[in-house]
């Protein structure tokens, strides 16, 4: 089995750690195309955005002072929501969630029930 590619150099520490963690899982499947690595990159970048947004919301709260002094919604709420949407989509495409794994099972050499029926 070939090694998974190294994380793109521009990824920050949070995204690079996710890359290493998820790339290992993906590489073990041995059914990847170059597009899958691009999807992983999108997942990792948005995971880092999500984590930073959550930290900012924890620090500053849901409302912040706007440019005119009035309370306004913390912009990190939208960043978090946008990152979550992309992460959910990429997770599904990459088979990180149970539903997508059932929909696209990993092929193995072991005979399953269908193989027994056909034989």
Secondary structure, DSSP 8 states (H G I E B T S, - for coil): --------TT--HHHHHHHHHHHHHHHHH----HHHHHHHHHHHHHHHHHHHHHHHHHHH-SEEE-TTSSEEE-HHHHHHHHHHHHHHHHHHHHT-SHHHHHHT----SS--HHHHHH-
